[in-house]
Amino acid sequence: MKTLSQSLQSHLDGGATHLCWCWLLTRADGMRLGFTEHDRDLLFDGTAFEAASGFSATEIVDGVGLSVDNLDVSGALSSAHLNEDDLAAGAFDDARVEIWRVRWDLPEQRVLMRTGSLGEVRREGASFTAEVRGLAHYLSQETGRTYQYACDAALGDVRCGVDLTAPTYRGAGAVLSAAGHRITVSGLGAFEAGWFSGGLLTWTDGANTGLSMEVRTHLGDVIELWQTMAGAIAASDIFTITAGCDKTFPTCRAKFGNGVNFGGFPHMPGNGYVMAPVSAGGVNDGGVRL
């Protein structure tokens, strides 16, 4: 149940209302952006809400239980702060969303209708449709550690401990040519093929400056990225790149000399051990008496 101020309740009871929808987006980098369906800009909570008459939203439906309640917001990519490049670059991934019902002639009279986060964003031409997920969707995400063969630490984080700034695990180069997400580069001749497979490439020059993308394969002077970059890749664009890890114990030990910090369970019994035949003495081929 929503609790309304007395003044807003009186306005609603009057029959004729001055209400509109406002959306507040807070990106992971802390940037706050406001949008409204009203025909003029509104201001409250220190944020300007840009008028965007093309904005529309599906009906908000709340369900009982822990099911994820979603709605879609549609609009045009007409704001200087909301454009296709930023959406493609992931700047709005999992951004916090607040949906407000606001009295447009007195914005201090308002009520928060829904809080969630941005999910899938679909783009078509100059328009977009964004899925707004309820907070319950976080309950379906895996948290904590998992009992598995592979390491669950991120390469270079506190648990891993590998120094990715070391020259052994970090390189720099320039683009010679590019075709989609496949680029031919210079500057990585000192590294063996595959050294950067699974690593991270960060652009320090060009249309994608500051953006990063995971490396799918590294074969000599050819690098294939997992996805095409948001901006065009041009010859002479400069980048840095860090080594990749396939999360296995042999790689951790041999490539990084970091076996002591391995975050997986490489000696856990597998299906072959469970299905092993039992001898007449009640012992499987692993030497364990059953």
Buried (B, 14 or more C-beta within 10 A) or exposed (E): EEEBEEEBEEBBEEEEEEBBBBBBBBBEEEEBBBBBBBEEEBEBBEBBBBBBEEBEBEEBEEEEEEEBBBBBBBBBBBBEBBBBEBBBBBBBBEBBBBBBBBBBEEBEBBBEBBEBBBBEBEEEEEBBBBBBBBEBBEEEEEEEEEEEEBBBBEBBEEEBEBEBEEEBBBBEBBBBEBEEBBBBBEBBEEBEEBBBBBBBBBBEEBBBEEBBBEBBBBEEBBBBBEEBBBBEBEEEBBBBBBBBBEBBBEBBBEBBEBEEBBBBBBEEEEEEEEEBEEEEEEEBEEEEEE
